[in-house]
Amino acid sequence: MKSAARYLLLLSLPLYVADQVTKWLVLQHINPGEVIPVIPGILNFVQVHNTGAAFGMLKDSNTFFLLFGLLALVVLAILAGRGAFSSPLSRMASALLVSGIFGNLTDRLLHGFVVDFLDVILPWYGHWPAFNIADSCICVAAALFLLEGFLPGKSGASTKTLPAE
């Protein structure tokens, strides 16, 4: 089995399933506006219907995000076909990204909004905007792609050494 396909099966699929199962549980057991403390003062479970993007940006833009998500998946497939994800780190990042995009696309198709349910309270900020497993996958993927760009031997990072004095 090709390495990229293995990452998709072993990483993307279980995370996608976990994302969808947790969202289904939230829709079944938590009412909108209800707050269930998990770790008081740090983590709550809530039910938030997000029709926009992170931090509530572009609210009520469900169609735009459906099209953007589909376009992102097509671009990822083209890049994968061209061998753009040749390192283990980039394969992991792309698998996380696929999982996150599929998770939120599924919500938009089924419900017309994304189900967010993790409410984290940061001491210096307060309530961080609610998010879900798919959002976490997308954020971790972005961080991994950035990290890879800074690793030695990558096209964005310098591998030159300074001459000895």
KAZIFEN-V395628 format. One record per residue. SS is DSSP state (H for helix, E for strand, L for the rest). OMEGA is omega in whole degrees, -180 to 180 (NA if undefined). D_CENTER is the distance of its C-alpha to the mean C-alpha in whole Angstrom. Layout:
ss->SS omega->OMEGA d_center->D_CENTER
ss->SS omega->OMEGA d_center->D_CENTER
This chain:
ss->L omega->179 d_center->25
ss->L omega->-176 d_center->23
ss->H omega->-179 d_center->21
ss->H omega->179 d_center->18
ss->H omega->178 d_center->19
ss->H omega->178 d_center->19
ss->H omega->-180 d_center->15
ss->H omega->-179 d_center->14
ss->H omega->-174 d_center->17
ss->H omega->-177 d_center->16
ss->H omega->-176 d_center->13
ss->H omega->-175 d_center->11
ss->H omega->178 d_center->13
ss->H omega->179 d_center->14
ss->H omega->176 d_center->10
ss->H omega->180 d_center->10
ss->H omega->178 d_center->13
ss->H omega->178 d_center->13
ss->H omega->-177 d_center->10
ss->H omega->179 d_center->13
ss->H omega->-179 d_center->16
ss->H omega->179 d_center->15
ss->H omega->178 d_center->14
ss->H omega->179 d_center->18
ss->H omega->179 d_center->19
ss->H omega->180 d_center->18
ss->H omega->-179 d_center->20
ss->H omega->-168 d_center->23
ss->H omega->-180 d_center->24
ss->L omega->178 d_center->22
ss->L omega->174 d_center->24
ss->L omega->-178 d_center->23
ss->L omega->178 d_center->24
ss->L omega->178 d_center->24
ss->L omega->178 d_center->23
ss->E omega->179 d_center->23
ss->E omega->176 d_center->24
ss->E omega->171 d_center->22
ss->E omega->-173 d_center->23
ss->L omega->180 d_center->25
ss->L omega->-179 d_center->25
ss->L omega->-174 d_center->21
ss->E omega->174 d_center->19
ss->E omega->167 d_center->20
ss->E omega->179 d_center->18
ss->E omega->172 d_center->19
ss->E omega->-180 d_center->18
ss->E omega->177 d_center->17
ss->E omega->-175 d_center->17
ss->E omega->178 d_center->15
ss->L omega->-179 d_center->16
ss->L omega->-179 d_center->15
ss->L omega->-180 d_center->12
ss->H omega->178 d_center->11
ss->H omega->178 d_center->14
ss->H omega->179 d_center->16
ss->L omega->178 d_center->16
ss->L omega->-180 d_center->18
ss->L omega->-180 d_center->18
ss->L omega->179 d_center->20
ss->L omega->-175 d_center->18
ss->H omega->-179 d_center->17
ss->H omega->178 d_center->19
ss->H omega->-177 d_center->18
ss->H omega->172 d_center->14
ss->H omega->-179 d_center->15
ss->H omega->180 d_center->17
ss->H omega->179 d_center->14
ss->H omega->178 d_center->12
ss->H omega->177 d_center->15
ss->H omega->179 d_center->16
ss->H omega->178 d_center->13
ss->H omega->178 d_center->13
ss->H omega->179 d_center->17
ss->H omega->178 d_center->16
ss->H omega->179 d_center->14
ss->H omega->178 d_center->17
ss->H omega->179 d_center->20
ss->H omega->179 d_center->18
ss->H omega->179 d_center->18
ss->H omega->179 d_center->22
ss->L omega->176 d_center->23
ss->L omega->-177 d_center->22
ss->L omega->-177 d_center->19
ss->L omega->-173 d_center->17
ss->L omega->-179 d_center->21
ss->L omega->177 d_center->20
ss->H omega->-179 d_center->18
ss->H omega->-180 d_center->16
ss->H omega->176 d_center->15
ss->H omega->178 d_center->15
ss->H omega->-180 d_center->12
ss->H omega->-180 d_center->10
ss->H omega->178 d_center->10
ss->H omega->177 d_center->10
ss->H omega->-180 d_center->7
ss->H omega->178 d_center->6
ss->H omega->180 d_center->8
ss->H omega->-179 d_center->7
ss->H omega->179 d_center->4
ss->H omega->179 d_center->7
ss->H omega->-180 d_center->9
ss->H omega->-179 d_center->8
ss->H omega->175 d_center->9
ss->H omega->179 d_center->11
ss->H omega->178 d_center->13
ss->H omega->-177 d_center->13
ss->H omega->179 d_center->15
ss->H omega->-177 d_center->17
ss->H omega->-170 d_center->18
ss->H omega->-174 d_center->19
ss->L omega->178 d_center->18
ss->L omega->175 d_center->16
ss->E omega->178 d_center->12
ss->E omega->175 d_center->13
ss->E omega->-176 d_center->12
ss->E omega->179 d_center->14
ss->E omega->-179 d_center->13
ss->E omega->-179 d_center->16
ss->E omega->179 d_center->16
ss->E omega->180 d_center->20
ss->E omega->-176 d_center->20
ss->L omega->-176 d_center->24
ss->L omega->-174 d_center->24
ss->L omega->-172 d_center->22
ss->E omega->-178 d_center->22
ss->E omega->172 d_center->19
ss->L omega->178 d_center->16
ss->L omega->-178 d_center->14
ss->L omega->-179 d_center->13
ss->E omega->-177 d_center->10
ss->L omega->-179 d_center->8
ss->H omega->180 d_center->7
ss->H omega->178 d_center->4
ss->H omega->179 d_center->4
ss->H omega->179 d_center->4
ss->H omega->-180 d_center->3
ss->H omega->-180 d_center->2
ss->H omega->178 d_center->5
ss->H omega->177 d_center->7
ss->H omega->179 d_center->7
ss->H omega->179 d_center->8
ss->H omega->179 d_center->10
ss->H omega->176 d_center->12
ss->H omega->177 d_center->13
ss->H omega->179 d_center->14
ss->H omega->-179 d_center->16
ss->H omega->179 d_center->17
ss->H omega->-179 d_center->19
ss->H omega->-179 d_center->21
ss->L omega->178 d_center->22
ss->L omega->178 d_center->26
ss->L omega->178 d_center->27
ss->L omega->-174 d_center->24
ss->L omega->-178 d_center->25
ss->L omega->-175 d_center->23
ss->L omega->179 d_center->25
ss->L omega->177 d_center->29
ss->L omega->-180 d_center->30
ss->L omega->175 d_center->34
ss->L omega->178 d_center->36
ss->L omega->178 d_center->38
ss->L omega->179 d_center->42
ss->L omega->180 d_center->44
ss->L omega->NA d_center->47
